[in-house]
Amino acid sequence: MEGPALAGDPGRLDQRAAAGHAACSQGGMDQQSIYKRTLYYAAEALGGPRRLAAFFQVPEEKVAAWLSGGESPPLEVFLDSLDVIAQGPYRPLPRPLRRSAMREPVAEK
């Protein structure tokens, strides 16, 4: 069984680097798509576009334009959105109900 994907054969690293990531090498992800998706995930982490607008202290219309792809956000907003995503969700997530197993006491004889 083989270890980590690139361990063992240094030539494999060169082959994979030359092949590149499929989306990158085929031009599938443009900057606008990356910014839009990142802002979407940041809005989800904060609890919605309204909270994202409050976080960046910009009008909600501006955030709507960024999320629709009509405008590109400033680089600082994009980078701060990455930080928001990395830090995890800020909104309270619903917790599943847990049931503990109740055991009947065993009668001693």
C-alpha positions as CSV (number, residue, x, y, z in Angstrom):
1,M,0.0,0.0,0.0
2,E,1.3,3.4,-0.9
3,G,1.8,6.3,1.6
4,P,0.9,9.9,0.9
5,A,0.1,10.7,-2.7
6,L,3.5,12.2,-3.6
7,A,5.7,10.2,-1.2
8,G,8.2,7.7,-2.5
9,D,8.7,8.8,-6.0
10,P,10.1,12.4,-6.5
11,G,9.3,12.2,-10.2
12,R,5.5,12.0,-9.4
13,L,5.7,15.5,-7.9
14,D,7.0,16.8,-11.2
15,Q,4.3,14.9,-13.2
16,R,1.5,16.3,-11.1
17,A,2.9,19.8,-11.1
18,A,3.2,19.7,-14.9
19,A,-0.3,18.4,-15.3
20,G,-1.7,21.1,-13.1
21,H,-5.1,21.4,-11.5
22,A,-7.8,20.6,-14.1
23,A,-9.9,23.8,-13.5
24,C,-6.8,26.0,-13.6
25,S,-5.2,24.4,-16.7
26,Q,-8.5,24.5,-18.6
27,G,-9.4,28.1,-17.6
28,G,-12.5,26.9,-15.8
29,M,-12.3,29.3,-12.8
30,D,-12.0,33.0,-13.5
31,Q,-11.4,35.6,-10.8
32,Q,-15.0,36.8,-10.7
33,S,-16.2,33.3,-10.0
34,I,-13.7,32.7,-7.2
35,Y,-14.6,36.1,-5.6
36,K,-18.3,35.5,-5.9
37,R,-18.1,32.0,-4.4
38,T,-15.9,33.1,-1.6
39,L,-18.3,36.0,-0.7
40,Y,-21.2,33.5,-0.8
41,Y,-19.4,31.2,1.7
42,A,-18.5,34.1,3.9
43,A,-22.1,35.3,3.9
44,E,-23.2,31.8,4.9
45,A,-20.7,31.7,7.7
46,L,-21.9,35.0,9.1
47,G,-25.6,34.2,8.7
48,G,-26.5,35.9,5.4
49,P,-25.8,38.9,3.1
50,R,-27.2,41.4,5.6
51,R,-24.7,40.3,8.2
52,L,-21.9,40.3,5.6
53,A,-22.8,43.9,4.7
54,A,-22.6,44.9,8.4
55,F,-19.3,43.0,8.8
56,F,-17.7,45.0,6.0
57,Q,-19.6,48.2,6.9
58,V,-21.0,48.6,3.4
59,P,-24.6,49.0,2.1
60,E,-26.5,45.7,1.5
61,E,-26.9,46.7,-2.2
62,K,-23.1,46.6,-2.6
63,V,-22.9,43.1,-1.2
64,A,-25.8,42.1,-3.5
65,A,-23.8,43.4,-6.4
66,W,-20.8,41.5,-5.3
67,L,-22.7,38.3,-4.8
68,S,-24.5,38.5,-8.2
69,G,-21.2,39.1,-10.0
70,G,-22.2,42.5,-11.1
71,E,-19.2,44.1,-9.4
72,S,-15.9,42.8,-8.1
73,P,-15.2,43.3,-4.4
74,P,-12.0,45.0,-3.4
75,L,-9.1,42.7,-2.8
76,E,-9.2,43.5,1.0
77,V,-12.9,42.3,1.1
78,F,-12.0,39.1,-0.7
79,L,-9.1,38.4,1.7
80,D,-11.1,39.2,4.8
81,S,-13.9,36.9,3.4
82,L,-11.3,34.1,3.3
83,D,-10.5,34.8,7.0
84,V,-14.2,34.6,7.9
85,I,-14.6,31.3,6.2
86,A,-11.4,29.9,7.9
87,Q,-12.7,30.9,11.3
88,G,-15.9,29.0,10.8
89,P,-19.6,29.7,11.2
90,Y,-20.5,32.6,13.5
91,R,-24.2,31.9,13.4
92,P,-25.6,29.4,15.8
93,L,-26.1,26.1,14.1
94,P,-29.0,23.9,15.0
95,R,-27.9,21.1,17.3
96,P,-29.4,17.6,16.8
97,L,-31.4,16.3,19.7
98,R,-29.5,13.6,21.6
99,R,-31.1,10.8,23.4
100,S,-29.1,9.0,26.0
101,A,-29.6,5.3,26.5
102,M,-31.3,4.8,29.8
103,R,-30.6,1.4,31.3
104,E,-32.8,-0.3,33.7
105,P,-31.1,-1.0,37.0
106,V,-30.2,-4.6,37.3
107,A,-32.0,-6.2,40.3
108,E,-29.5,-7.9,42.6
109,K,-30.4,-11.4,43.7
